[in-house]
Amino acid sequence: MCVLILVLNAAQHCITMLPLLEDYTVKHYTYLRDTMPHLVPHLPIGEY
């Protein structure tokens, strides 16, 4: 989980990383965003 939070925070500054993420990452992202919004940035995941 900690590594995914780091990757998502890096993706905030490098949006080109988003298409490289696996499909299940979207589910993990929404869960982390709901439970820890102070650690997980808003990203345009699922909009591709």
C-alpha positions in Angstrom: 0.0 0.0 0.0 2.8 2.4 0.9 4.5 1.9 -2.5 1.2 2.5 -4.3 0.8 5.8 -2.5 4.3 6.8 -3.5 3.6 5.9 -7.1 0.3 7.8 -7.1 2.0 10.9 -5.7 4.6 10.6 -8.4 1.9 10.3 -11.0 0.5 13.6 -9.9 3.6 15.2 -11.4 4.0 12.9 -14.3 0.6 12.2 -15.8 2.1 10.0 -18.5 2.4 7.3 -15.9 -1.3 6.8 -15.6 -1.9 4.7 -18.8 0.9 2.4 -17.6 -1.0 1.4 -14.4 -2.8 -1.9 -14.2 -6.7 -2.0 -14.2 -6.9 -3.1 -10.6 -5.0 0.0 -9.6 -8.1 2.1 -10.2 -10.0 0.1 -7.5 -7.1 0.5 -5.1 -6.8 4.2 -5.9 -10.5 4.9 -5.2 -10.3 3.0 -1.9 -7.1 4.9 -0.8 -8.5 8.2 -2.0 -11.7 7.6 0.1 -9.9 6.4 3.2 -6.8 8.6 3.1 -7.5 11.7 1.0 -4.7 13.6 2.8 -2.1 11.2 1.4 -3.5 10.4 -2.1 -3.8 13.2 -4.7 -6.7 13.6 -7.0 -5.8 12.1 -10.4 -7.7 11.7 -13.6 -7.8 7.9 -13.2 -10.6 6.2 -15.0 -11.0 9.0 -17.5 -8.9 7.3 -20.2 
